[in-house]
Amino acid sequence: MTEKKRQTYRQAMAELEEIAEKLQQSDCEIDELKQYTSRSLELLRFCKKKLYETDEELKKMFEEIESQNLN
């Protein structure tokens, strides 16, 4: 079994941009619309989670830096 490559935030955003471009085309089929919308939702959830996790990690790092400077 092959290991699934981990997606990065940048890759997810690039894919979202590609989907947005495809949806703006007038020849987008209804079946594609459903597929693109579903995938967009997955990517948006991934990006939101990644941003939240990064924010939390940075807060912890800054708290650690501040506590070291005070002691």
C-alpha positions in Angstrom: 0.0 0.0 0.0 1.4 3.4 -0.9 1.4 6.2 1.7 -0.8 9.1 0.8 1.2 12.3 0.3 0.4 15.0 2.9 -1.2 18.1 1.4 0.2 21.5 2.3 -1.8 24.6 2.8 -0.3 26.1 -0.3 -1.3 23.1 -2.4 -4.9 23.3 -1.0 -5.1 27.0 -1.9 -3.8 26.3 -5.4 -6.4 23.6 -5.9 -9.1 25.9 -4.7 -8.0 28.5 -7.2 -8.1 25.9 -10.0 -11.6 24.9 -9.0 -12.8 28.5 -8.9 -11.4 29.0 -12.4 -13.2 25.9 -13.7 -16.5 27.0 -12.1 -16.3 30.4 -13.8 -16.3 28.6 -17.2 -19.7 28.6 -18.8 -19.4 25.0 -19.9 -19.2 23.5 -16.4 -21.5 20.4 -16.2 -23.9 20.0 -13.2 -22.1 16.8 -12.2 -18.8 18.6 -12.2 -20.4 21.4 -10.1 -21.3 18.9 -7.4 -17.9 17.3 -7.5 -16.0 20.7 -7.4 -18.2 22.0 -4.6 -17.7 18.9 -2.5 -13.9 19.1 -3.0 -13.9 22.8 -2.3 -15.6 22.2 1.0 -12.9 19.5 1.9 -10.1 21.9 1.0 -11.7 24.8 2.9 -12.0 22.7 6.0 -8.4 21.6 5.7 -7.2 25.2 5.3 -9.3 26.4 8.3 -7.9 23.6 10.5 -4.3 24.3 9.3 -4.7 28.0 10.1 -6.2 27.3 13.5 -3.4 24.8 14.4 -0.7 27.1 13.2 -2.2 30.0 15.2 -2.3 27.9 18.4 1.3 26.7 17.9 2.5 30.3 17.4 0.6 31.5 20.5 2.4 28.8 22.6 5.8 29.7 21.1 5.3 33.4 21.9 4.1 32.6 25.4 7.2 30.5 25.9 9.4 33.3 24.6 7.8 35.9 26.9 8.1 33.6 29.9 11.8 33.1 29.2 12.4 36.8 28.9 10.7 37.5 32.2 12.8 35.0 34.2 
